[in-house]
Amino acid sequence: MGLMDNLKAKLEPAKDKVSGLAQQHGHKVAHGLDKAAKVVDEKTKHKHSDKIQTGTGKAKDAMDRLAHKDGGGAAGPSAPPRTP
C-alpha cells in the first residue's frame, strides 16, 4: 500500500461524518453562505456581484453533493445525456 492509500483509509471515517453533518445542517450552511456573500458584495460595492454569486452557487452545489452522497455511488456529479 502506498502513502495515498493509507491516507485515504484513515480519512474515510471523517468523510462519512462530514457527509452526515452536511445532511443535518445543510440549510444552516446555505444560509451562512448567503449572509457571507451579501456582506462581501456590500464591502466590494457590488463591483464583483457576478463572481460572488457564482462562487456562492458553486459552494452550495458542493454542499448538496456532499450531503446527498450515496455510499456506493460514483464520485463527482453525473451529467445528463446530451440530445442532438
KELUMVO-640223 format. One record per atom (N, C-alpha, C, O): residue number from 0; residue in one letter; atom name; x, y, z. Coordinates in Angstrom, 2 decimals, always signed. Each point is the difference from the previous one (the first is absolute). Last residue first. Layout:
# KELUMVO-640223
NODE,num,residuo,atomo,c1,c2,c3
NODE,NUM,A,CA,X,Y,Z;
...
# end
This chain:
# KELUMVO-640223
NODE,num,residuo,atomo,c1,c2,c3
NODE,83,P,N,-29.00,+15.35,-29.47;
NODE,83,P,CA,+0.47,+0.75,-1.20;
NODE,83,P,C,-1.02,+0.96,-0.51;
NODE,83,P,O,+0.24,+0.69,-0.99;
NODE,82,T,N,+0.62,-2.21,+6.21;
NODE,82,T,CA,-0.84,-0.37,-1.14;
NODE,82,T,C,+0.42,+0.81,-1.20;
NODE,82,T,O,+0.24,+1.20,+0.13;
NODE,81,R,N,+2.28,-2.99,+4.73;
NODE,81,R,CA,-0.33,+1.06,-0.97;
NODE,81,R,C,-0.85,-0.54,-1.11;
NODE,81,R,O,+0.17,-1.14,-0.44;
NODE,80,P,N,+0.16,-0.57,+5.77;
NODE,80,P,CA,+0.44,-0.24,-1.38;
NODE,80,P,C,-0.45,+1.13,-0.92;
NODE,80,P,O,-1.08,+0.57,+0.16;
NODE,79,P,N,+2.18,+0.42,+5.02;
NODE,79,P,CA,-1.06,-0.65,-0.78;
NODE,79,P,C,+0.47,-0.22,-1.43;
NODE,79,P,O,+0.84,+0.76,-0.49;
NODE,78,A,N,+2.60,-0.76,+4.66;
NODE,78,A,CA,-0.65,+0.92,-0.94;
NODE,78,A,C,-1.11,-0.73,-0.74;
NODE,78,A,O,+0.14,-1.19,-0.30;
NODE,77,S,N,+2.22,+0.62,+5.35;
NODE,77,S,CA,-0.25,-0.69,-1.26;
NODE,77,S,C,-0.79,+0.95,-0.89;
NODE,77,S,O,-0.99,+0.60,+0.43;
NODE,76,P,N,+4.72,+0.22,+3.83;
NODE,76,P,CA,-1.35,+0.15,-0.54;
NODE,76,P,C,-0.15,-0.78,-1.30;
NODE,76,P,O,+0.97,-0.18,-0.74;
NODE,75,G,N,+2.46,-1.48,+4.65;
NODE,75,G,CA,-0.18,+1.11,-0.92;
NODE,75,G,C,-1.41,+0.03,-0.57;
NODE,75,G,O,-0.75,-0.97,+0.09;
NODE,74,A,N,+2.56,-3.71,+1.58;
NODE,74,A,CA,+0.44,+1.30,+0.50;
NODE,74,A,C,-0.24,+1.06,-1.07;
NODE,74,A,O,+0.20,-0.28,-1.19;
NODE,73,A,N,-3.23,-4.25,+1.80;
NODE,73,A,CA,+1.22,+0.48,-0.61;
NODE,73,A,C,+0.33,+1.39,+0.54;
NODE,73,A,O,-0.88,+0.77,+0.38;
NODE,72,G,N,-1.96,-4.30,+2.65;
NODE,72,G,CA,-0.08,+0.77,-1.23;
NODE,72,G,C,+1.36,+0.43,-0.51;
NODE,72,G,O,+1.01,-0.10,+0.70;
NODE,71,G,N,-2.57,-2.37,+3.44;
NODE,71,G,CA,+0.61,-0.75,-1.09;
NODE,71,G,C,+0.02,+0.75,-1.30;
NODE,71,G,O,+0.35,-0.58,-1.03;
NODE,70,G,N,-2.05,+2.65,+5.09;
NODE,70,G,CA,+1.10,-0.84,+0.45;
NODE,70,G,C,+0.69,-0.71,-1.14;
NODE,70,G,O,+1.23,-0.08,+0.01;
NODE,69,D,N,-3.63,+4.82,-0.73;
NODE,69,D,CA,-0.42,-1.38,+0.21;
NODE,69,D,C,+1.22,-0.81,+0.40;
NODE,69,D,O,+1.12,+0.29,-0.43;
NODE,68,K,N,-2.29,+5.18,+0.95;
NODE,68,K,CA,+0.93,-1.03,-0.44;
NODE,68,K,C,-0.57,-1.37,+0.31;
NODE,68,K,O,-0.43,-0.27,+1.12;
NODE,67,H,N,-1.20,+4.98,-0.32;
NODE,67,H,CA,-0.78,-1.05,-0.66;
NODE,67,H,C,+0.87,-1.11,-0.55;
NODE,67,H,O,-0.41,-0.72,-0.91;
NODE,66,A,N,+2.27,+4.56,+3.18;
NODE,66,A,CA,-1.12,-0.42,+0.85;
NODE,66,A,C,-0.77,-1.16,-0.60;
NODE,66,A,O,-0.54,-0.82,+0.74;
NODE,65,L,N,+4.08,+2.85,-3.18;
NODE,65,L,CA,+0.54,-0.65,+1.20;
NODE,65,L,C,-1.12,-0.54,+0.87;
NODE,65,L,O,+0.11,-1.10,+0.56;
NODE,64,R,N,-1.23,+3.62,-4.34;
NODE,64,R,CA,+0.59,-1.27,-0.42;
NODE,64,R,C,+0.53,-0.77,+1.20;
NODE,64,R,O,-0.13,-1.22,+0.07;
NODE,63,D,N,-1.53,+5.55,+0.71;
NODE,63,D,CA,-1.08,-0.93,-0.35;
NODE,63,D,C,+0.55,-1.36,-0.41;
NODE,63,D,O,-0.53,-1.03,+0.41;
NODE,62,M,N,+3.60,+4.48,+0.37;
NODE,62,M,CA,-0.63,-0.40,+1.27;
NODE,62,M,C,-1.12,-1.00,-0.26;
NODE,62,M,O,-0.13,-0.99,+0.73;
NODE,61,A,N,+2.16,+2.98,-4.42;
NODE,61,A,CA,+0.93,-0.93,+0.63;
NODE,61,A,C,-0.57,-0.52,+1.32;
NODE,61,A,O,+0.15,-1.18,+0.32;
NODE,60,D,N,-2.56,+4.52,-2.52;
NODE,60,D,CA,-0.05,-1.25,-0.77;
NODE,60,D,C,+0.91,-1.06,+0.61;
NODE,60,D,O,-0.37,-1.17,+0.11;
NODE,59,K,N,+0.51,+5.51,+1.69;
NODE,59,K,CA,-1.26,-0.67,+0.35;
NODE,59,K,C,-0.13,-1.33,-0.74;
NODE,59,K,O,-0.46,-0.99,+0.58;
NODE,58,A,N,+4.13,+3.71,-1.63;
NODE,58,A,CA,+0.14,-0.50,+1.36;
NODE,58,A,C,-1.26,-0.75,+0.45;
NODE,58,A,O,+0.09,-1.03,+0.66;
NODE,57,K,N,-0.15,+3.20,-4.83;
NODE,57,K,CA,+0.87,-1.17,-0.05;
NODE,57,K,C,+0.19,-0.61,+1.39;
NODE,57,K,O,+0.03,-1.22,+0.15;
NODE,56,G,N,-2.47,+5.24,-0.48;
NODE,56,G,CA,-0.72,-1.10,-0.63;
NODE,56,G,C,+0.82,-1.28,-0.05;
NODE,56,G,O,-0.51,-1.08,+0.27;
NODE,55,T,N,+2.56,+5.03,+1.24;
NODE,55,T,CA,-0.99,-0.45,+0.97;
NODE,55,T,C,-0.79,-1.19,-0.55;
NODE,55,T,O,-0.25,-0.97,+0.72;
NODE,54,G,N,+3.27,+3.11,-3.61;
NODE,54,G,CA,+0.70,-0.73,+1.06;
NODE,54,G,C,-0.94,-0.55,+1.05;
NODE,54,G,O,+0.18,-1.12,+0.48;
NODE,53,T,N,-1.96,+3.88,-3.85;
NODE,53,T,CA,+0.49,-1.24,-0.59;
NODE,53,T,C,+0.69,-0.86,+1.06;
NODE,53,T,O,-0.24,-1.20,+0.09;
NODE,52,Q,N,-1.14,+5.51,+1.15;
NODE,52,Q,CA,-1.15,-0.90,-0.17;
NODE,52,Q,C,+0.41,-1.34,-0.59;
NODE,52,Q,O,-0.51,-1.04,+0.39;
NODE,51,I,N,+3.81,+4.36,-0.04;
NODE,51,I,CA,-0.43,-0.41,+1.36;
NODE,51,I,C,-1.17,-0.97,-0.10;
NODE,51,I,O,-0.02,-1.01,+0.70;
NODE,50,K,N,+1.53,+3.03,-4.65;
NODE,50,K,CA,+0.97,-0.99,+0.48;
NODE,50,K,C,-0.38,-0.52,+1.39;
NODE,50,K,O,+0.18,-1.18,+0.30;
NODE,49,D,N,-2.80,+4.64,-2.18;
NODE,49,D,CA,-0.14,-1.22,-0.79;
NODE,49,D,C,+0.95,-1.09,+0.47;
NODE,49,D,O,-0.39,-1.17,+0.06;
NODE,48,S,N,+0.62,+5.50,+1.99;
NODE,48,S,CA,-1.22,-0.73,+0.33;
NODE,48,S,C,-0.13,-1.31,-0.75;
NODE,48,S,O,-0.37,-1.02,+0.57;
NODE,47,H,N,+3.85,+4.80,+0.05;
NODE,47,H,CA,+0.26,-1.39,-0.37;
NODE,47,H,C,-1.21,-0.89,+0.30;
NODE,47,H,O,+0.16,-1.17,+0.36;
NODE,46,K,N,-0.12,+5.91,+0.52;
NODE,46,K,CA,+0.84,-0.06,-1.19;
NODE,46,K,C,+0.18,-1.42,-0.51;
NODE,46,K,O,+0.24,-0.21,-1.19;
NODE,45,H,N,-2.71,+2.28,+5.18;
NODE,45,H,CA,-0.68,-0.70,-1.09;
NODE,45,H,C,+0.81,-0.06,-1.30;
NODE,45,H,O,-0.57,-0.19,-1.07;
NODE,44,K,N,+2.26,+1.81,+5.38;
NODE,44,K,CA,-0.88,+0.97,-0.66;
NODE,44,K,C,-0.57,-0.56,-1.30;
NODE,44,K,O,-0.12,+0.71,-1.00;
NODE,43,T,N,+2.79,-2.93,+4.49;
NODE,43,T,CA,+0.64,+0.28,-1.28;
NODE,43,T,C,-0.82,+0.95,-0.85;
NODE,43,T,O,+0.30,+0.22,-1.17;
NODE,42,K,N,-1.92,-1.59,+5.41;
NODE,42,K,CA,+1.34,+0.54,+0.25;
NODE,42,K,C,+0.73,+0.34,-1.29;
NODE,42,K,O,+0.81,+0.93,-0.03;
NODE,41,E,N,-5.08,-3.05,-0.17;
NODE,41,E,CA,-0.12,+1.37,+0.48;
NODE,41,E,C,+1.37,+0.64,+0.21;
NODE,41,E,O,+0.21,+1.17,-0.33;
NODE,40,D,N,-0.35,-5.69,-0.87;
NODE,40,D,CA,-0.51,+0.80,-1.11;
NODE,40,D,C,-0.13,+1.47,+0.41;
NODE,40,D,O,+0.33,+0.89,-0.78;
NODE,39,V,N,+0.85,-4.04,+4.07;
NODE,39,V,CA,+1.11,+0.23,-0.92;
NODE,39,V,C,-0.44,+0.87,-1.16;
NODE,39,V,O,+0.74,+0.89,-0.43;
NODE,38,V,N,-4.06,-2.19,+3.47;
NODE,38,V,CA,+0.97,+0.90,+0.65;
NODE,38,V,C,+1.15,+0.32,-0.95;
NODE,38,V,O,+0.39,+1.16,-0.14;
NODE,37,K,N,-3.60,-4.31,-1.30;
NODE,37,K,CA,-0.59,+1.33,+0.08;
NODE,37,K,C,+0.99,+1.00,+0.59;
NODE,37,K,O,+0.14,+1.12,-0.50;
NODE,36,A,N,+1.07,-5.67,+0.38;
NODE,36,A,CA,+0.00,+0.57,-1.35;
NODE,36,A,C,-0.55,+1.42,+0.02;
NODE,36,A,O,+0.52,+0.89,-0.68;
NODE,35,A,N,-0.70,-3.36,+4.67;
NODE,35,A,CA,+1.38,+0.37,-0.32;
NODE,35,A,C,+0.07,+0.66,-1.37;
NODE,35,A,O,+0.71,+0.99,-0.18;
NODE,34,K,N,-4.86,-2.75,+1.51;
NODE,34,K,CA,+0.35,+1.17,+0.82;
NODE,34,K,C,+1.41,+0.49,-0.33;
NODE,34,K,O,+0.22,+1.20,-0.13;
NODE,33,D,N,-1.68,-5.17,-1.95;
NODE,33,D,CA,-0.74,+1.16,-0.51;
NODE,33,D,C,+0.35,+1.27,+0.77;
NODE,33,D,O,+0.19,+1.06,-0.59;
NODE,32,L,N,+1.60,-5.14,+2.10;
NODE,32,L,CA,+0.61,+0.39,-1.27;
NODE,32,L,C,-0.68,+1.23,-0.59;
NODE,32,L,O,+0.66,+0.90,-0.52;
NODE,31,G,N,-2.53,-2.80,+4.38;
NODE,31,G,CA,+1.27,+0.67,+0.31;
NODE,31,G,C,+0.71,+0.44,-1.27;
NODE,31,G,O,+0.59,+1.08,-0.03;
NODE,30,H,N,-4.48,-3.67,-0.41;
NODE,30,H,CA,-0.36,+1.32,+0.52;
NODE,30,H,C,+1.28,+0.80,+0.31;
NODE,30,H,O,+0.06,+1.19,-0.30;
NODE,29,A,N,+0.50,-5.63,-0.98;
NODE,29,A,CA,-0.47,+0.79,-1.14;
NODE,29,A,C,-0.37,+1.42,+0.43;
NODE,29,A,O,+0.30,+0.97,-0.70;
NODE,28,V,N,+0.84,-4.04,+4.06;
NODE,28,V,CA,+1.18,+0.34,-0.80;
NODE,28,V,C,-0.40,+0.88,-1.18;
NODE,28,V,O,+0.66,+0.99,-0.29;
NODE,27,K,N,-4.08,-2.76,+2.93;
NODE,27,K,CA,+0.73,+1.02,+0.75;
NODE,27,K,C,+1.24,+0.46,-0.77;
NODE,27,K,O,+0.32,+1.19,+0.00;
NODE,26,H,N,-2.89,-4.74,-1.75;
NODE,26,H,CA,-0.74,+1.25,-0.11;
NODE,26,H,C,+0.70,+1.13,+0.76;
NODE,26,H,O,-0.05,+1.15,-0.44;
NODE,25,G,N,+1.83,-5.58,+0.69;
NODE,25,G,CA,+0.18,+0.62,-1.32;
NODE,25,G,C,-0.71,+1.32,-0.14;
NODE,25,G,O,+0.53,+0.93,-0.61;
NODE,24,H,N,+0.09,-4.45,+4.34;
NODE,24,H,CA,+0.11,+1.46,+0.16;
NODE,24,H,C,+0.18,+0.73,-1.33;
NODE,24,H,O,+0.50,+1.13,-0.01;
NODE,23,Q,N,-1.10,-6.03,+0.48;
NODE,23,Q,CA,-0.73,+0.56,+1.13;
NODE,23,Q,C,-0.06,+1.52,-0.03;
NODE,23,Q,O,-1.03,+0.59,+0.32;
NODE,22,Q,N,+3.51,-3.03,-3.62;
NODE,22,Q,CA,-1.42,-0.33,-0.12;
NODE,22,Q,C,-0.81,+0.67,+1.10;
NODE,22,Q,O,-1.10,+0.48,-0.24;
NODE,21,A,N,+5.76,-0.08,+0.38;
NODE,21,A,CA,-0.53,+0.79,-1.13;
NODE,21,A,C,-1.49,-0.28,-0.20;
NODE,21,A,O,-0.76,+0.91,-0.34;
NODE,20,L,N,+3.12,-3.47,+3.49;
NODE,20,L,CA,-0.21,+1.37,+0.49;
NODE,20,L,C,-0.57,+0.90,-1.09;
NODE,20,L,O,-0.83,+0.87,+0.27;
NODE,19,G,N,+2.02,-5.26,-1.47;
NODE,19,G,CA,-1.14,+0.00,+0.92;
NODE,19,G,C,-0.31,+1.38,+0.53;
NODE,19,G,O,-1.16,+0.39,+0.10;
NODE,18,S,N,+5.01,-0.93,-2.74;
NODE,18,S,CA,-1.19,-0.19,-0.82;
NODE,18,S,C,-1.26,+0.02,+0.87;
NODE,18,S,O,-1.01,+0.61,-0.37;
NODE,17,V,N,+5.15,-0.53,+2.52;
NODE,17,V,CA,-0.27,+1.29,-0.65;
NODE,17,V,C,-1.25,-0.10,-0.86;
NODE,17,V,O,-0.81,+0.93,-0.03;
NODE,16,K,N,+2.37,-4.90,+1.95;
NODE,16,K,CA,-0.54,+0.89,+1.03;
NODE,16,K,C,-0.36,+1.36,-0.59;
NODE,16,K,O,-1.04,+0.56,+0.32;
NODE,15,D,N,+3.17,-3.73,-3.08;
NODE,15,D,CA,-1.36,-0.41,+0.30;
NODE,15,D,C,-0.65,+0.91,+1.03;
NODE,15,D,O,-1.19,+0.32,-0.10;
NODE,14,K,N,+5.71,+0.35,-0.89;
NODE,14,K,CA,-0.81,+0.35,-1.17;
NODE,14,K,C,-1.46,-0.36,+0.23;
NODE,14,K,O,-0.90,+0.76,-0.35;
NODE,13,A,N,+4.09,-2.06,+3.53;
NODE,13,A,CA,-0.25,+1.44,+0.09;
NODE,13,A,C,-0.88,+0.45,-1.16;
NODE,13,A,O,-0.86,+0.87,+0.17;
NODE,12,P,N,+2.34,-5.39,-0.09;
NODE,12,P,CA,-0.99,+0.28,+1.06;
NODE,12,P,C,-0.34,+1.49,+0.12;
NODE,12,P,O,-1.15,+0.35,+0.27;
NODE,11,E,N,+4.55,-1.58,-3.48;
NODE,11,E,CA,-1.34,-0.45,-0.37;
NODE,11,E,C,-1.03,+0.23,+1.12;
NODE,11,E,O,-1.10,+0.47,-0.30;
NODE,10,L,N,+6.07,+0.26,+0.33;
NODE,10,L,CA,-0.92,+1.13,-0.10;
NODE,10,L,C,-1.44,-0.41,-0.32;
NODE,10,L,O,-0.90,+0.84,+0.08;
NODE,9,K,N,+4.59,-3.96,+0.21;
NODE,9,K,CA,-0.13,+0.65,+1.30;
NODE,9,K,C,-1.01,+1.14,-0.03;
NODE,9,K,O,-0.60,+0.32,+1.03;
NODE,8,A,N,+1.65,-2.69,-5.02;
NODE,8,A,CA,-0.60,-0.93,+0.95;
NODE,8,A,C,-0.23,+0.66,+1.36;
NODE,8,A,O,-1.01,-0.26,+0.65;
NODE,7,K,N,+3.31,+2.67,-4.01;
NODE,7,K,CA,-1.41,-0.17,-0.35;
NODE,7,K,C,-0.72,-0.90,+0.99;
NODE,7,K,O,-1.13,+0.28,+0.39;
NODE,6,L,N,+5.80,+0.22,+0.07;
NODE,6,L,CA,-0.71,+1.23,+0.36;
NODE,6,L,C,-1.49,-0.11,-0.30;
NODE,6,L,O,-0.83,+0.40,+0.82;
NODE,5,N,N,+3.62,-3.94,-2.18;
NODE,5,N,CA,-0.08,+0.06,+1.46;
NODE,5,N,C,-0.78,+1.23,+0.46;
NODE,5,N,O,-0.83,-0.09,+0.90;
NODE,4,D,N,+1.77,-0.34,-5.46;
NODE,4,D,CA,-0.98,-1.01,+0.40;
NODE,4,D,C,-0.18,+0.01,+1.52;
NODE,4,D,O,-1.12,-0.13,+0.50;
NODE,3,M,N,+4.47,+2.86,-2.33;
NODE,3,M,CA,-1.34,+0.54,-0.27;
NODE,3,M,C,-1.10,-0.99,+0.40;
NODE,3,M,O,-1.05,+0.40,+0.50;
NODE,2,L,N,+5.61,-1.76,-0.15;
NODE,2,L,CA,-0.32,+1.05,+0.96;
NODE,2,L,C,-1.42,+0.54,-0.19;
NODE,2,L,O,-0.74,+0.21,+0.96;
NODE,1,G,N,+1.51,-5.13,-2.77;
NODE,1,G,CA,+0.75,+1.24,-0.07;
NODE,1,G,C,-0.47,+1.00,+1.05;
NODE,1,G,O,-0.96,-0.25,+0.73;
NODE,0,M,N,+1.05,-5.38,-0.92;
NODE,0,M,CA,-0.84,+1.20,+0.00;
NODE,0,M,C,+0.88,+1.25,+0.00;
NODE,0,M,O,+1.01,+0.07,+0.70;
# end
